[in-house]
Amino acid sequence: MPLTEVACKSYKPKKDADYKVADEKGLSLLVKTTGAKWWRFSFSFAGKRKTLSMGTYPETSLKEAREKRDDARKMIASGIDPSANRKAVKSAQSGEVTDSFKVIALEWLAIQKDKWVKSHYSKVEARMHRDVLPWLGNTTIRDVKASDILKVLRRIEERDAIETARRALQNISQVFKYAKATDRADLNPAPDLVILLKKPKEKHMAAVTEPAGVGELLRQIDSFQGTFTVRCALLLAPLVFVRPGELRQAEWKDINLDTAEWRFRASKTHQGHIVPLSRQAVDIFKDIFPLTGHGRYVFPCQRSDERPMSNNAILAAFRRMGIGKDEMTGHGFRAMARTLLSERLRYPDAIIEHQLAHQVRDVHGYAYNRTTFLEDRQVMMQQWADYLDNLREGKDIIPVKNQDAQAA
C-alpha cells in the first residue's frame, strides 16, 4: 500500500535494527535506529540490482521523493544508469552542466564496466581521463565540434602515440553514439575524422608460418619440460588460435566438452564468440580437468587458483625452448592459422576471419553474429587440427575432406 505523509511521520525507530517500509515503484523509506529516515529507490540496470538514495525525510517530502524516483525511472527507460549519472555529475567540475561531454562520457564508461574485461576497461578509462576529458570534458556535448576533437587527437599524435589517437577517436565516437541514443546529441562528428589521422606503422607479430617450421615448432612444444598447466596451454594454443589473453583467462564455465564448444566474449570486439573444439583440443581439456577443473580457470596461476596464468608464461616457455622473440610469440599462432588455413587448406577469408573473432560485416555493413558459418568452422577446426598433426609428423598433407571439397 502506498505511503502517506501521515504514515511517514508516524514511523518510530526500533532499538535493535533498521527497517524499511515500501511505497511503490521501487521507492521505500528506511527508518534507522537513530531515528533518521532515508528515502531509497531500488532498481535493476544491466541485470544488476542497485539502490539509490533519494534524500532524507522530512527534508525531502514524500511528493519530492516520488518525483526523484520518477526522474530516475525515465533515465532507466532511456538506457541511463541513474547511479552512474549521479557519480558522473558529482565528479564533474563545479558548475558543469549535466549534458557536458564529461558527464556523458563517465556515464558511458560506468555502463561498459560490467560488459568489458577489467584490463580493457582500465585502459579506456585511463585514456579518456588522460587524453580526452581535460580538453573536451566541460563543453556541452552538442557544442563539441569536429575541429575540437581533431585538436585533441593532434595532441596525442604529437607525442608519437599514433595508435592511441585512433583508439581515442573510437572512444569519443562511442560516447557520441551513447549521447544520441539518450537524446542528448543530434550528430556524431567523430567518424569522419579517421581519414585525417596519421597511419600507424604496420607491426608484425613474430610468427612461424611455413609448414616445415610449424612442424618443428609443434615438436618442440611436445618436448616441453615445464609445468603441466603451461604445457597444456602450449598444446592448445595452435589448435584454437585465440588471443593470448583469452587463452590464459579461459574459464571452465565457458567450455562444454559434450558439445565440443568454447563460448566466451572476445576481448577485442566484446561480442560473443564460439570456438568449435577439435577432438585433439577436447582431449587436452580432458587431460587438465582433473588438475584445475575444480576451480574457475583452466590455466590458473601457480600461486593461486583464483588468478589466471601469467601473461608471460607462454613467452617464458618459448625462451626455455630456445625460441626467440623474433621467431614466435603467443599471438603468432593466430598469424600461423590465418596464413595456412588460407594458403594450404584454401578456406575462404570470411570463415577464417570469423574464427579469429574479427569484426566482420556483411554487404550492408551489419556485423555477423557469432553463429555465422558455425558448421563450416566446426569442419575447419577439425581439419586444422588434423593438418597440424600431419605437420608434426613431418608431412604436409591437405586433409582428404578438404581436397574433396575443392574438387567439388
N, C-alpha and C positions, 0 to 999 in steps of 0.2 A: 504494500500500500504506500503511495507517495507520501512524503513528509509534508508537514505544515510548519509555519513559523512557531506556532504554539508548542508543537511537539519538539522542535529543535531547542527551544528554551527550557523545556521540561527535563531533558535527559541529564542525569546526575552521574558523576564518576563512581566507578567501583573501586574498592580498595585493592583488590588482588590482580586486576587485569584491565587492559584497554578493551573496548568493544566497538563494533560498527553497527550502524542502523542504515538500511538501504533506502534510497529514494527511488529513482527509476533511471533507465538507460545508462547504467553503469555508475551513477553518482551515489555516494554514500557519505555519512557523517561519522567520523572516527572520534569517539569520546575517550580522552586519555585519563589515566588515574590522577593526573594533576588537575583535572577539571577543564583543560584546554580542549577545544573542539575543532577538528580539521576536516575540511572537505576533501574527498578523494574521488578521482574518476578512474575506473578500471576499464581497460580496453584491450583489444588484440590488434597487433600490427605485424605483418610479415610472419604470421604463425606463432608469435610470442605474446604472452600475457604481460601487460605493463600497467603501472599505476602512476597517475599524475596528480599532484597537489593542486587544489583549486582555491587555497586560502583558508583563513580561519573564520569561525563563526563567533560572535555576530558581526565582526568587521566586514566579512563577506556574507551578505544575506542569502537566503535560500534562492531568491529570484536571480541574484547575481551569479551564484554558483551554477545554476542551471544554464544561464547564458554562456558562461565559460565552457561548460560541458558541451553545449550545442556548437560552439565555435570549434572545439576540438573534434567533434564528430564530423563537421564539414571538412576539416583538414584531412581526416582519415579517408573520407569519401573521395577526396581529390588526390589520394596517394601520398599524403604528407604525414609523417610521424609527429604528433604534437609534442612529444617529449624531446625529440631531436630538434624540432623547431625552437623550443624554449631554450635548449642548451646553446643553439646557434645564436639566438638573439642575445643571450647573456654574454657569450664570448665575443660578440661584435663590439667594436669600439663605441664609446659613449656618443649618443646622438645619431647613431646609424639607423637608417630606415630598414624595415623588416623585409623589403624586397631588394636589398643590396645583393651584389654578386656574392659577397662573403657569406651572408646568412643562407642563401640558397645553396651555395657550394657545400657548406657544412651540413646542411640537411641531407643533401645528396650523398655525402660521404657517410653519414650516420646510417643511411639505408643500406649502402653497399657493405658495411661492416659485417653484417650477418650472411652476406652472399659470397664474399671473397675469402680466399685463404688469408691467414693473418699476415704473412710476409708481403703479399701483393698489396693489401690494404695499407700497410705501414709505408710502403714505397710511395703510393699515390698520395697519401695524407702528407708525407714529408715534402713531396714535390709541390703540392698545392700551397702549403704554408711558406715554403722557401722561395718559390719562383713565380707564383701567380697572385696570391691574395694580397701581398704588400702593395701591389700596383693596381689591381682591379677591385679589390675587396670592398672599398667604401663607395663604389659607384652603383647607382641603381641599375639593375641588370638590363632594363630596357634602354639605358643610356650608354651601355658599353658598345663601342663601335669596332669594326674590323681593324681599323688603324690602331686602336688601343691594344688590342690583342697582339697585333704584329709587333708593337714596341716591346711587349713582354717577351715574346719569342726571340726577338733580336738580342735582348739582354742575355738570354740563355745561350744563344749561338756564339756570342762574343767570348764566352769562356770555353768555346770549342766543344760544348755539350750538345752536339747535333741531334743525337737520338733522343736526349732528354727534351729538347724543344718539340720534337714530333709527338712525344708522349704527352707533354703538357698541352699541346693543341688538342689531342684526343680527349683529354680530361675536361678541358674548357668546353669543348663541343658537347660532351655528355652532360655537363651542368646546364647548358642552354636547352638541351633536349628535355631535361627534367623540369626546367622552368616553364617551357612551353606546355608540357603535359599537365602542369599545375596552374596554368593560366596566368603566369607571371612574366611571360615573354612572348613576343609575337614572331620573332625571327631568330635564327641561329647563324650569326655571321662567321662562325669558325671554319666550317668545312672548306670553303673556297681558298683559304689561306695556305693550304698544304702545298700548292704549286709554287709558292713564294719562298718556301723554306729550303735551306741547303740540304743536299742529299748526303746521308751518312756514307762513309767509306764502307764498302762491302767487306764483311768479315766472314771468313770460312772457318767453321769449327773443324779441327783436325779429325779426319775420319778415314778408315780403310774402306775402299770401295771396289777394289779389284778382286775378282773371285779367288785367285790364289792367295792373296793377302788376307782375305776374310777367313779362308780355311785355316791358315796359320794362326790367326788371332783366336779362333774358336778352340784350336788345340792347346794354345797357351792358357786359355780360360779353364779348360778341362784339367790342366795340371796345377791350377792354383792351390797353394797350401795354406791359405789364411783361414779365417773363421768360416763356419758352415753358413752363417747368415749372409756374409758378403759373397761367398761362393755361389749361393743360390741366386742372389741378386744379379751377379755377373752372368750366370747361365740364362737367366730370364730376360735380361736387357735386350739382347738381339732379337729375341722371339716376339717381344711386344712393342719395341721401339717407341715407348712413351718418353716424355721429357724426364730428365734425371730426377727432378723434384717429385714428380708424380710417382716414379718407381719407388723411391726411398720412403715416401709417405703413404704407400699403399696400405689400405685398411681391410681387415678380414671381412667386415660387414658389406663391403662393396663387391666381394668376389663370390661367385656362385659356381662351384665346381660341378654341380649337376647339369647346369645348362651351358657350362664352359664359357662364361662371360664375366668380364670385369667392367663394372659400370661406376663411373665417378665423374666429377666436374673438372673439366680440363682447366689447367692453371692459366692459360693464356686467353682463351675465349670465354671462360667461365660458363660454358654450356655443358650440358650432359653429354658424356662420351661413352662409347661402348668399344671394348677391346675383345673381340672373339678370341678365345684361347684354344690354341692347338693342343693336340694330345701331349706333345712334349712340354708345353707350358703347364698344363694341368698336372702332369707328373711332378714338376718342380714344386708347385704349390703343395701337393700332397706330401712331398718329402719334408718340407719345412713346417708343415702344420703341427706335428707333434711337439716341436720346439717352441713355436711362437703363437700357435692357434688359440691359446688361452687369453691372449692379450689383444690390444687394439691394432697394433701394426704388424704387418707381415715381416718387415725388416726393422726390428727395434734397435735402439741404441744399446751398446754393450753395457752401459752403466745403469740404464733404466728402461723398463718395458713401456713407460709412459711417454717416451720420446722416440721419434723415428731415427733411423740410421743417419749418421753424419753425412753432410753433403760432400765431404772429402773422401768418404770411404771407397767409392769406386775409383777415384783418381789415385788414391794411395795404393790400391790394389794393382792398378796399371803400372805404377812405378816399381812396385815389388816384383812384377813380372818382367821388368826391363823395358816397358813400353813408354816411350817419351811423350810429353805433352804435345809435341809437334807431329805425333803419329796417330794418337787416338784419344778421344775424350768420351765422357758419358753421353754427351749429346751426339757424338759421332755415329751412334747406332741408328739414329734417325736418317742421317745422310746416307748411310750404308743401305738401309732399306729402300729409301726413295730411289736411289740410283739403280740398284739391282732389280727391284720389282719392275722398274720401267724398262731398263736396257736388256735384262736377261729373261725375265718372266713375262715381259710385254703386257703388263697391266695398264689400263687407262689411267691418266693422271688424276681424273676426278675421284676414282676409287682410292688411289693411294693417298691423295690429299685428305679425303675424309678420314682415313685410318690414322693419319698423322695429326688429327684434331685441329686442322687448319680451318679458318673461316671460309667456307666455300659457298658461293652464291649461284643461283640459277640465272637464266637469261633476263628475268625480271628484277634481279637484284635482291631477291629474298634468300636468306640463309637456309640451307637444307637442315633438316632435323637429324638427330643422332642415329636414327634407324635407316637413313638413306643408304642404299647399296649394302644393307647388312648381310644379306645372303651371299652376295659377291665377296664381301670382305671376309666372311667365315671361310669360304673356299680359299681365298687368297692367303689368309693367315696360316692355314694348314699346309698349303703348297710352299709357302715361305719357310716354314719350319722344316719341311722335308728337304727343301733345297739347301738349307743350312747344314743339315745332316750330310748331304752329298759333298758339300764343300769341306766339311770337317774330315771326311774320308779321302780328300784329295780329288774328288770328282767335280765336274761342272755340268751336271745333267739337269735339263729342264724337266720338271715333273710331267709324267705321261698325260695327266688330265689336261694340263695347260697346253701341251702340244696338240692334243685333240681339239681343244677349243680354238686354237689358232688355225688349224686346218679347216675347221668348220666355217 
